[in-house]
Amino acid sequence: MLGTLHAWEAVERGHEVVHIERETEARGASVRNFGLVWVGGRAGGPELATALRARELWEGIGERVPGLGFRPNGSLTVVRNEAEHAVAEAATRRPDAASRGYELLGADDVRALNPALRGDFLGALRCERDAAVEPRTAQRALREALSASGRYTFLGGREVREVVGERSVRDDHGDLHEGDAVVLCTGAWLGGLVRELVPDLPVRRVRLQMMQTAPLGEALTTSVADADSFRYYPAYGGPELDAWAAAQPQQPVAAEHRMQLLMVQRADGGLTIGDTHEYATPFGFDVVEDPYEHLTGVVEGLLGRPLPAVRRRWAGVYAQCTDTSRVVHRQRLRDGVWLVTGPGGRGMTCSPALAEDTANEIGW
């Protein structure tokens, strides 16, 4: 997705683009995600500014590319006790709360906004600025729109193996591609050519597990998170979070797998649910069941009903800057050649703005 949005930005600025993709279709983190444009939990300052700009860009792109599935559905981070409520309430006092669209809702208001939530809870922190797209179809829809411009060529099933001089690359078919600029958006593929170019790249890989259910049978009108998200996202730090975290440690399985609940409804009515975080390599080659059982219990408690049957389970890997306060690693490797990677869990949220920043820095 990061590479595709760089192509979008270049075409928008009048350039011709050759887009080289290792797979014939995206198979990495660009499709193995929630499709969330997640503003609410971002750190104040540059990270929030990037997310808000990306949210604005996504809405404009969504109007032009209906297949993107963009919808400004907002989110609810549900709280179940007074300590969690205090963390949510503190968030509404942030100086940037209004720009995030924060609003603290009681249980009745939550159910009025999202009637599918019929479980037992105290209220929720609403973030009006959050949104969603369809990750399994978004990239394909963007490529179709790009192709219609007449200035975009997609070459799938090819891997860039060599940077040749300035502004040229050679792929694994032996073909040389020359341009005015080369942008390497490598995702979580950090070995091979990337290691040769930047041996000390300050980026790590992170693995997560997710699942998707059969259709819910009713609308989940917002994206949904649980209070464990407060532990994970930097926007919620403060004495209220510290007091709650000390008094209410995570359940053992959630702590072991560094979990939070995120849930969004897909266009077909199913629910995408996750997630876990694994940082130590080598990663497991299989998915484990305990996190799924934990998430099922959390979701059923919020819905007040059994979860629909799980139809898909998967693991994904994304690239994250080792300094997690950095939104992206952007590096000029030589004249005309740039590496852009490491947005972490912000990739789907921030890619349009990251591409815009790259274009401005290069001077397109």
Secondary structure, DSSP 8 states (H G I E B T S, - for coil): -HHHHHHHHHHHTT--EEEEESSSS--STTTSS--EE--TTS-TTHHHHHHHHHHHHHHHHHHH-GGG--B---EEEEE-SHHHHHHHHHHTTSTTHHHHTEEEEEHHHHHHH-TT--S--SEEEEETT-EE--HHHHHHHHHHHHHTTTSEEEEES--EEEE-SSSEEEETTS-EEE-S-EEE--TT--STHHHHH-TT--EEEEEEEEEEES--SS---SEEEETHHHHHSGGG-SHHHHHHHHHS---HHHHHTT---EEEE-TTS-EEEE---B-SSS--SS--HHHHHHHHHHHHHHHTS----EEEEEEEEEEEESSTT-S-EEEEEETTEEEEE-BGGGHHHHHHHHHHHHHHHHT-
